[in-house]
């Protein structure tokens, strides 16, 4: 697999961070992905209330995990 210079630099920077810092960074990235997904759902369904947004988000997450189990993301 080919890595670009910026990817190599990012990996080098990550290696220098403590395990706690890497974990916190991962948590921030996941939180950002969740917020982006929720914003996308809200954009597609502007009249959705909070309960509907949670239900739609849950359904999408279940669909993503089902796809992963079937090997579509491996």
Residue pairs with C-beta under 8 A, 6 or more apart in sequence:
3 11
14 22
14 25
17 25
37 57
37 60
38 53
38 57
41 48
41 53
41 56
41 57
41 60
42 48
42 53
45 52
45 53
45 56
48 56
67 73
68 74
